[in-house]
Amino acid sequence: VQLQASGGGLVQPGGSLRLSCAASRSIFSFNALGWYRQAPGKQREWVASFTSGGRFDYADSVKGRFTISRDKPKNTVYLQMTNLKPEDTAVYYCNAVDPDSGNAYWGQGTLVTVSS
């Protein structure tokens, strides 16, 4: 399984970015798909995810600002980020969990920097 993340960059506070995560197989073949982030000097933290059952969840820190969505034909998951804050600065990773093995797969990460 390969996950290819893209879309990071430098944005000013209050700005928006959309991250993409392209999977090498159907996104509906996973138990869950989502995004994590790791800021400098901090542990990786969960940001948002959805399950194969259609449940969408968000960390409190991003609720109301970030939206996770999916494009089945493109096998791609998106993270639309709005009203970005400096504390959102991190490397963002997409994650997928295989239902048969329970293995978690990670993309290579894409850097988001929120700064004026």
N, C-alpha and C positions, 0 to 999 in steps of 0.2 A: 504494500500500500504506500502510495506517495501522496503527500499533501504539499501543494505549492502555494505559499502565501505571498501576497503582493499588496501594494497600495500605500505603504507607509511613506512618510516624508516629514517635512518641516511645515508647521502651521502655526498661525498666531492664536493666542487665546480667544475663544469665542468662535473659532473657525470649525470647519468640518472636513472629514476625510472618510473615504470608504475603503475598507480592506476587503480583499478577496482571498478565498482559499479554494483552489481547484484540486479535486480529488481524482485519483486514478481509477476509481470505480464508482458505482452509484452511491450517492450520499444516503440513500435510503437503505443501504445494506449495513449501515452502522447502527449501533444502539443509541449513540449520542454523538453529536458534533458540536463543537464550540470553540470559544476563544479564551485564551489565557494571556496574561502579560507579566513581564518581569521588569521592574524598575531597577536602576543602578543601586546595588547594595541591598536589595530586598529580595524576598522569596517570590517565586512565581505564584500568581494568584489567579483564580478563576474570574472571568469577566461575564460571559454569557454563553448559553448553550440551548440546544433543543434536542428532544428525544425523538425516536422513531414513532412514538405514540402521539407526537404533536405538541408536547409541552415545551414552552419557552420560558426560560428563567434568566434573570439578570442579577448581578451583584448590586447591592444597595448604592454603591458609589457611582454607578453608571445608569441606574434606572431613570428613565425619562429622557436620557440623552443619547443612549446607544440603542440600536435596533439590529437584531440578528435576523437574517433572511436567507432563503435558499432558492436556487435555480436548478430544478431537477434535470432538464435536458443538458445543461452545461456542467452538471456534477460540481456545482460551485456554491459555497457558502459565503455570505457577505456580512460585514460588520459596518453598519453606517454609524459614524460617530459625529455628533453635533455638539455645539457649545463646549468645545474642548477646553480643558484646563491644564495648567502646567503640571499638575499632579497626574495627568494621564500619560505623561511622557514615559515610555517603556518600549521594550521589544514585545511585539504581539505575536503569539503563536496560535495556530489552529490545531485542534485536537480531535481525534476520532477514536471511538471505542468499538472494537470488533465484537459482535454478539456471540460468536462461536468460541473464540479463544479468550475473550476478555482483555486482549491486548489493547494498549493505548498507543496510537500513532501520533507523531508530531510533525508539523511543518517546520521549515527552517527559520521562521521568525522574520518579522518585518518591523523596522524601527519607526516609531512615531515620536516626534519631538514637538512639544507645544511650547513655544517661546516667542516673545516679542523682540 
